[in-house]
Amino acid sequence: MKTSNGICFKCQSRNNKLFYSYENKLLTTWKTKNNIIKYTLLSELQHLTLAEKLLIQRVSPLVPVIHIKNGILGTRGHVVSFYQDIAEI
C-alpha cells in the first residue's frame, strides 16, 4: 500500500475521511480494556489450527468453487455468509 505521511492515497482522495479505519470496520481490530484500538493480532491467536479458526469465526462464508480447466478455479452462483453465534463457546 502506498502512503504519504502515514496516510494511504485512497484515504487522502476522500478528503481526510479515512477509508480503512476502526469506525467503518474495514480493518480487523480489537480493543483493550483501556479502549485502545489495536491492529495487530493477539499472540494467543497467531498459532491456532484451521479447525480452531473455523470454530471461533463470527461469519462463515460459503463460496461455490468450480474447476474451469487446466487447474484454473472460478466461482459460480451466489456467495453467502452465515453468522455464527459463538457466545456460548
C-alpha positions in Angstrom: 0.0 0.0 0.0 1.4 3.4 -1.0 1.3 6.0 1.7 2.2 9.6 2.1 2.8 11.0 5.6 1.3 7.7 7.0 -2.0 8.1 5.2 -2.8 5.9 2.1 -3.6 7.6 -1.2 -7.2 6.3 -1.1 -7.8 8.0 2.2 -6.2 11.2 1.0 -8.5 11.3 -2.0 -11.6 11.1 0.3 -10.9 14.5 1.9 -9.3 13.2 5.1 -12.2 10.8 5.7 -10.4 7.6 6.4 -11.4 4.6 4.2 -9.6 1.9 6.2 -10.4 2.6 9.8 -11.9 1.2 13.0 -15.2 3.0 12.5 -16.1 1.6 9.2 -14.9 -2.0 10.2 -12.7 -2.5 7.1 -9.7 -3.4 9.2 -9.5 -6.3 11.6 -9.2 -4.6 15.0 -9.8 -5.2 18.7 -10.0 -3.1 21.8 -8.0 -3.4 25.0 -9.6 -3.0 28.5 -8.5 0.7 28.3 -10.4 1.2 25.0 -7.2 1.4 23.0 -7.6 0.2 19.4 -5.1 -2.4 18.3 -4.5 -3.5 14.8 -2.1 -6.4 15.5 -3.2 -10.0 16.1 -3.1 -11.3 19.6 -0.2 -13.7 20.3 -2.7 -16.3 21.5 -4.5 -16.2 18.2 -1.4 -16.4 16.0 -0.9 -20.2 16.5 -4.4 -21.5 16.1 -5.1 -24.5 13.9 -7.5 -24.3 10.9 -10.2 -26.1 12.9 -9.9 -23.7 15.8 -10.1 -20.7 13.5 -13.3 -22.1 11.9 -14.8 -22.7 15.3 -14.4 -19.1 16.6 -15.1 -17.1 13.4 -18.2 -14.9 13.6 -19.1 -15.3 9.9 -18.8 -18.5 7.9 -18.7 -17.7 4.2 -19.9 -20.2 1.6 -18.2 -19.7 -1.8 -19.0 -22.3 -4.5 -15.8 -23.0 -6.3 -15.6 -24.9 -9.6 -12.8 -26.2 -11.8 -12.7 -24.4 -15.1 -9.8 -26.0 -17.0 -6.0 -26.6 -16.6 -6.1 -26.1 -12.9 -7.9 -22.8 -13.1 -10.6 -22.3 -10.4 -13.6 -20.0 -10.6 -16.8 -19.3 -8.7 -20.3 -19.8 -9.8 -23.6 -18.7 -8.2 -24.0 -16.7 -5.1 -21.6 -16.1 -2.2 -23.4 -16.4 1.1 -22.2 -15.5 4.6 -23.7 -17.3 7.6 -23.5 -15.6 11.0 -22.4 -17.9 13.8 -23.4 -17.5 17.4 -20.1 -18.1 19.3 -21.3 -16.6 22.6 -21.5 -20.0 24.3 -18.2 -21.4 23.0 
